[in-house]
Amino acid sequence: MKSFYKQLFGKLLRSIERSARYSWPKYILSGVLGGIGFPLYYIIWHDIFPQSYENLPLRIVGTILCLPLIFAERWPAKLRPFLPLYWFGAILFSFPFFFTFMLLMNNGSQVWSMSVLSAILLMTLLVDWRNLLRLLVLGVSIAVLAWYFSSDAPFHLQQYAEELPVYLFALLGGSLLNLTGEIIKQERLSAMLATANNVAHELRTPLLGIKSVALGLDKHLPILLHAYQLAKQHQLPVGTIRASQIDNMSGALQRLEQEVDYSNIIIDMLLLNSKETNFANITYTPCSMKRCVQIA
């Protein structure tokens, strides 16, 4: 059972990282929205257009959570691997939890109903639909529990039931639009991967031919060089090859084979970087950095 939960958490973490891999602009956007929005709308809903309930400590926590995202590109290298998970947590607090909790504490007021609708639409733009559902289920559940233990107000089921279809429409519509964009992106990546595979195949074929020729020459070149030496010793009429050129030829074919192998390694690296790879299933082997430098 422990391994099952560990595997489930690992799968969730990889999904978050995959969703956030190319989301640097979204990090900054989320930080700006939260860093400015939390204090600004406290002034609006507390002083300009007072609502029945406001919570300054929650807004301070939201502001503190969002501000580090503005400087996501300047995070230390040691902390950067945790940035996707931190971003996920900041969104969890700032959108589904906070807006649901404030909606319940304000007895489903029109202002907060519209605010929840806006939050849902923003979330469909920030994350993919899988993580969107996870965020909503988790955030709304925590918000309901927090409201239950902090408020004695009755739960108006009919009022929220009437608004639920509007929320679902915004959720489904935004998710479908986001999914369409995701499909287009995946199709582009697939096309790029297919092109990379074709290019790799076209490069590997001549490289294989070059290596085969080099192997054949490497097998017979020593015989030819020995025959040349014998011919020179017996003063036969053969052309002159300098000793330095003979030394170069003796190692040239091995160097050529190494360059072909090196080129194939570069092709493998390019193909590996052009597609999504589950590094968790790769078996790693310790390597000596000193030995690698010596070989290079």
BARO-188194 format. One record per residue: x, y, z of N, C-alpha, C, CB in turn; residue in one letter. Coordinates in pm, whole numbers, plus 50000, padded with zeros to 5 digits. Glycine has a CB too. Layout:
<recs>
XYZXYZXYZXYZA...
</recs>
This chain:
<recs>
500834988050000500005000050000500885012650000499055000050122M501975012250076502875023750082503485026749947503985021350185K503885016049875504455017949741503415023349644505025004749688S502125019649664501055024649577500905039749592499725017549609F500885044549717500755058949741501995066349693500515061749889Y503165060149709504395066349661504375067649510505615058149706K503905057149442503795057449296502765067749251503435043549241Q501645068549324500585078049291501095092349307499345075749379L501815095049417502365108449439503405111849332502995109449580F504235102049295505215104449191504565107549057506125092449177G503485100649025502755103248902502135117148903501665092748881K501585121149018501005134549032502085145149016500315136049168L503235142849079504325152649072504835154148929505475148549164L504955143048857505395143848716504375151048630505645129748659R503085149148661502045156248586502125171148610500655151048625S502375175148735502525189448767503745195148697502645191548920I504865188048702506085192848638505905193948487507255183648670E505205184048427504985184448283504105196248245504365171348234R503085199048329502195210348302502915223548317500995209848395S503875224148411504555236748442505885238348371504765237848590A506245228748284507585228848225507845241448145507775216648135R506865245848067507045257647983506175269348031506715254347836Y506065270448164505115280048220505785291648292504195273148315S507005295148254507665306548318506825319248310509025308948256W506245322548195505385334548192504175333248285504895337148049P503655320848301502515318848389502915320548535501905305048367K504115316248570504585318548707504515333448740506025313248726Y505135341248652505205355748675503805361948675506095362548568I502975357648579501605362748573500835359448699500885357148451L500975347148748500285343248872500765351548989500495328248901S502085353848995502635361849104502135376149101504125361749098G502055382048982501575395848969500095396749006501805401048826V499305387148955497875387448985497615386249135497155376048911L498315376649199498095374849341498725385849426498635361649384G499955389849390500655400049468499945413449467502045401749417G499295416549354498565429249345497085427449382498675435049203I496505416349337495065414349354494615412649498494645402449277G495375405049576494965402749714494845415749794495945393349784F495885424149798495735436549877494805446749811497105443049897P494825447249677493985457049608492505454449634494275456949458L492085441849621490665438849635490235438549783490345425549569Y491205437849872490815439750013490335454150033492005436650108Y491055463549972490635477649982489285479749915491705486949918I489095473349798487845475149724486655469449802487935468449585I486815456649850485665450149914485515453650062485795435149899W486555460050119486455463650261486135478450282487745460150332H486655486950194486505501350214485605507950110487865507850212D485785504649982485025511549878483625505649863485775510749743I483565492249843482275485349833482245474449939482045479349688F481975477850063482085468250174481185455950154481725475050306P481775444250180481045431650175480785427050319481835420850095Q479925417250329479555412750463480705405950535478375403250454S481675400650460482795393750524484065396450446482525378550534Y485145399450518486485400550460487475394150556486855415350430E488615390250503489605383250586490995388050546489475367750571N491545397450623492865402950593493985392650610493125414850684L493995384450716495075374550729495185365150608494875366450854P494035360450556494075351750439494655359050319492665346550406L494315371550302494855379250190496365381550206494115392750177R496805383450328498245385050351498985372150316498525388950499I498415360750357499025347950323499075346050171498245336250389V497985349350103497975348249957499005357149892496595351649903G499145369249942500145378449887501555373149907500015392249951T501825368050027503155362550057503455350449968503265358650206I502435342249942502635330449857502915334249712501415321549864L502275344749664502365348249522503595356549487501145355749480C504055364849578505165373849546506425366549500505485382149666L506835355249561508035348349512507935343649367508335336449599P506705341649316506555337149178506955348049079505115333049152L506875360649120507285371449031508775370348998506975385349094I509535365049092510995363749076511385349249050511725369049200F510525341848979510765327648955512075325248881509615321648877A512415334048788513635332148710514895334348793513635341348592E514755340448910515915343248995515995333949116515875357649042R515165323649117515225314149228516595307249228514085303749217W517155304049346518425296649350518295283049283518885294849496P519385278249230519375265549157518895254049245520775262449102A519215254549376518815243749465517295243349487519515245249599K516655255049479515215255749504514385254649377514885268649574L515005256749262514245257149137513495244149106515155260349023R514045232049141513255219949115511925219549188514055207949153P511805226949299510555227049376509575237849327510855229149523F509975245649228509145256749181507795252049125509885264649075L507735241449041506415237148992505465233249104506575225348898P505975226249206505115222349318504675234449399505845212249409L505585244049415505225256449486504165264149409506485265349508Y504315264849278503335271749193501965265149206503805271649046W501965251849206500715244249220500045247649353500985228949211F500855248149462500295251449592499775265649600501335249249698G500495274949536500045288949536498725290449462501115297949472A498585283649350497315284149276496195277649357497465277049139I496515266449424495525259549506494955268949612496155247349573L495815276449679495345285649782494635297749721496515290249869F495225303449616494765316449565493445315649492495795322249474S493165304349428491945303849346490865294749405492295299049207F490985281449398489835273449444489555274649593490065258949411P490615274849676490365275749820489845289649859491645272549899F490585299949825490245313349873488885317949820491325323349831F488655316349691487405321449633486205313449682487475321149480F486355300249697485245292249749484935295749894485555277349737T485985297249973485795300650114485125314350129487155300650188F485575324150051484965337450059483535337450008485795347549980M483255329149908481885327949859480965322649969481835318649736L481415312350039480595306550145480435316150262481215293350193L481535322950298481465332250412480605344450382482865336650451M480475347850254479615359150215478225354450172480255367150101N477875342050210476525336650185476135336850038475495344550265N477135333949953476845333049810476445346049746475785323149787G477035357149787476655370249731476995370949582477375381649807S476315380149514476515381449369477955385049336475565392149313Q478565393649416479955397649390480875385649393480425408049493V480715377149495481615365749507481245354449413481625360649648W479995353649371479635344049267480335347449136478105343749247S480345360249101481055364548981482565362848997480725379348948M483065364849120484485363249146484905348649127484835367949288S484085339349176484375325149158484385321449010483345316449234V483445326948935483395324448791484665329348723482165331248729L485135341248762486375346648706487565337848743486605361048756S487585332848867488685324248912488735311448831488535321049061A487575305748802487535293448722488085295848582486085288048713I487675306948521488165310048387489675312248386487445322448332L490185319048489491625321148497492365307948514491965330548614L491815298948594492485286148617492545277748489491765278348726M491515278648405491545271148279492665275948188490205272248207T493105288448206494195293748125495565290448185494055308848111L495595287848316496875285848383497335271348382496785290648524L496415261848395496795247848406496005239348308496585242748550V496495227148284495775217848197494565212248271496695206348149D493685205648196492385201748254492525191348365491485196348145W493525182648357493695172548462494045179348596494795162348424R495065187748592495445194648714494385204648757496785201648695N493605209748663492515218748698491485211448784491845224348571L491125199248745490175191448824490745188048961489785178648750L492045184648965492665181649094492635193749186494105176849075R492985205249130492985217549209491595220749260493525229149126L490595219549175489235222949215488725213649324488305222549095L488915200649306488425191049406489105193449539488665176549359V490425194849538491165196549662490875210149726492655195049637L490935220849646490735234349700489335236449752491035244549594G488335232249678486935233949722486665225749847485965229849609V487225213549853487005205049971487595211550097487635191149950S488805216950085489425223550200488645235950239490895227250168I488165243450139487395255550168486085252250239487105263250038A485405241750197484155237750262484395233650407483485226250185V485485226050429485815222150567486155234350652487005212350568L486925243650596487275255750671486035263950704488275264350591A485105264950608483845272250634483015265150740483025273750503W482985251950734482165244150827482615246150972482215229250791Y483925246950993484445248051128484595262651175485785241151137F484345272151087484535286251127483265294551115485615292551044S482175288551071480945296351053479745288451100480775300450905S478785295551155477525289351199476385292451101477145294351339D476695299050992475655302750895475125290250825476205312750791A473845290150790473265278450721473755277550577471725279250722P473765265450526474205262950389472995263650296474925249050377F472985273450204471855275250112472055266649988471695290350072H471605254249997471855244549891471225248949759471335230849931L469995253749763469305257449641470005268949569467865261349671Q470505278449645471185289949585472445285549510471545300249693Q473235277149575474475272549510474165262949396475405265749613Y473085255249408472705245949302472305253649175471545236849348A471665265149192471285273249076472505279049004470365284549119E473575281949082474765287749022475715277148965475495296149125E475565264849010476475254148970476525252148818476075241249036L475385252148746475475250548600476325261248532474095250648540P476285273548586477095284248527478575281248548476735298048588V478915276648669480315273248697480775261648609480495269548846Y479905251748594480275240148511480455244148364479205229148522L479605253248318479745257848179481075264948159478585267348141F481435273648253482725280648243483875270748252482855291248353A483735260848339484785250848355484965242348230484485241848475L483855237448176483935228848057484375236747934482575222148031L483805248847920484165257047804485635260847805483315269547799G486095265647919487505269347928488425257447912487785276048059G488045245947968488875233947956488945228947813488335222848046S487815229647742487805225247602488695234247516486375225147547L488605247247540489455256447465490935254047497489065271047495L491225251947624492595249147665493065235747609492715249147816N492145225847606492485212747552492775213547403491365202747578L491995221947332492255223747190493655229247165491215233047128T494035239147245495385244547233496445234247267495555256647323G496155225747367497095215247405497245204947292496635208247535E496125201647227496175192047115497015197647001494755188747065I496825210546971497615216846865499095216646901497155231346840I499405219547027500805219347070501395205347059500945224447214K500625195147099501115181447090501305177146946500155172047160Q500405181746857500565178346716501835184846659499335182946635E502125196946700503355203446656504575196046706503395217946703R504525191946834505645184446890505805171046819505445182247040L504685164546786504755151846714505355153646576503365145546702S504965164646509505525167446377507025170146386504815179446312A507425177646490508845180346508509615167546537509055190346622M509025158646618509675146046650509795137246526508915138646760L508735136946443508795129046320509885134446226507435129246248A509965147846218511015153846135512395150446189510845169146127T512535151146322513825147846384514195133246358513785150546535A513205124246364513485110146337513925108046192512255101746366N513255115146100513645113845959515055119145934512645121345870N515345130645994516685136445978517725127146039516755150346044V517405121546158518345112346222518595100146136517815108146359A517515094946075517685083345988518555086645867516325078145942H518305098245807519085102245690520555104745726518475114845626E520815108845850522195111045892522885097945930522235120646010L522125088945993522725076346037523165067645919521745068646124R522405068045810522745059645695524125062845638521685061145586T524435075445604525795078245555526865076145662525885092345503P526525078745789527495076445895527835061645906526955081646028L526805053245890527065038845892527945034645775525745031045888L527685040645658528525037645541529975041945564527975044545417G530145053845622531505058845649532225049645747531455073245706I531495045445852532135036745951532495023245890531215034746072K531625017945804531925005045740533175006045653530735000445656S533275017045576534465019045493535715020445580534295031545404V535565027945691536705029745781537145016545842536345039745891A536185008145879536544995145935537264986545831535284987945985L536764987045706537434979245600538844984245573536614979845471G538994997245565540325002945541541265000145658540235018045517L540695001045780541524998645898542054984245900540725001446026D541314975145839541744961245832542874959145732540574952345797K542834966545621543794964245513544904974745507543074963945381H544704986245569545724996645560547074992445618545245009045632L547114985445733548434980945781549184972245680548264973245910P548424963845608549064955445506549644963945394548044945245449I548884974145352549354982845245550574990845291548234992345200L550554995745414551705003245464552934994345478551365009645599L552704981945522553854972745530554404969845391553434959545599H553504968045293553974965745157554744977645103552794962545065A554304989745139555035001745096556435002045155554265014345136Y556524998545286557844998345350558774988145283557704995145499Q558234976545249559054966345182559494971145044558274953145170L558564977744975558904982644841560004993044847557674988644773A559945001944949560995011944964562325005545001560595022245070K562254995045086563504988445125564174981545006563244978245235Q563374976344912563924969744795564064979344677563044957944756H563884992444705564105002944606563245000944480565575003544567Q562004996944503561064995844392560525009644357559894986144428L560115011544230559635024944188558245028044242559615025844034P558155033044365556885037144426557015051644469556495028044547V555885058344481555885072244525556365073544669554495078244511G556735085744706557265088044840556165093244932558435098044835T556095087145049555155091645154556005095045276554065080445189I555825107345327556615111345442556245103245567556435126345469R557205102145656556985094245777555855100045862558275093545860A555765113245865554695119645943553325116245885554885134845947S553245115345750551985111745687551605097345717552055113945537Q552615088545722552355074645756551825073645899553625066045740I552435081445991551965081346129550525086446140552875089846216D550205096746061548835102046062547845091846010548755114645980N548215084845903547305074845845547055063345940547865069545714M548055059746020547915048246108546835050546215549245045246176S546585063246250545555065946351544335073146297546135074046460G544375076446169543275084446112541965076646109543635088945971A542025063846076540795055946064540145053746200541095042345996L540985051846305540405050646439539715063546481541495046846542Q540365074946448539745087746480538455089746402540715099246451R538435085046277537225086246196536095078046257537495081646053L536395065946304535375057746369534865064546495535925043746402E535765070546572535355077546693534445089346661536575082246770Q534745096746556533905108146517532515103446475534575116146403E532465091946406531165086446366530365082546490531335074246273V531015075846586530325072146710529865084546786531245063546799D530715094846789530365107246856529155113846790531555116846855Y529115113746657527985119546585526695112046615528245119546433S526785098646625525595090846659525125093846801525875075846645N526055096346893525675100047030524945113447031526915100547121I525445123046951524785136146943523365134646887525615145846854I523205126046787521865123746731520945117746837521945114246608I521455108046915520655102147023520245112647125521425090847091D521165121647159520855132147256519785141547203522125140047292M519885145147075518885154147016517505147547015519295158046873L517455134646981516185127546980515615126247121516345113646917L516495124047218516045122847357515465135947408517195118447446L516055147047368515585160147412514335164747339516675170447394N514045158647223512895163047144511605155747179513185161146999S511665146447272510465139247312510425138047463510395125347246K509225135547515509055134047658509565120347700507575136047699E510465120247796511055107847843510795106447993512575107347813T510345094548033510125091848175511455087548236509035080948195N512185097248291513505094348347513425085748472514225107248378F512235084448531512115076348652512335061448622510755078448716A512105057348496512235043248461513595039948401511145039348364N514525049448402515845047248345516785042448455516395060148278I517575032248424518565027248519519845035448506518855012148495T520265041448617521435050048616522665042248665521205062548703Y523815045648611525075039548649526055050348691525655031048533T526675048948808527665059048850528845059548753528185056048993P529285071548721530395073648629531435082448697529905080048495C532705079648667533785087748720533985099948630535095079348729S533795112048687533985124148609535445125248562533595136548692M536375121248649537785121648613538065112848491538655117348731K537475100848493537665091548381537065097248252537035077948412R535885103548262535235109348143536095120448084533825114848178C536685128748172537535139548123538785133848057537925149048238V539365123348115540535117148056540245111447918541065106348148Q539095105047904538715099347773538495110447672537435090747786I537845121447716537575132547625538895139147581536655142947691A
</recs>
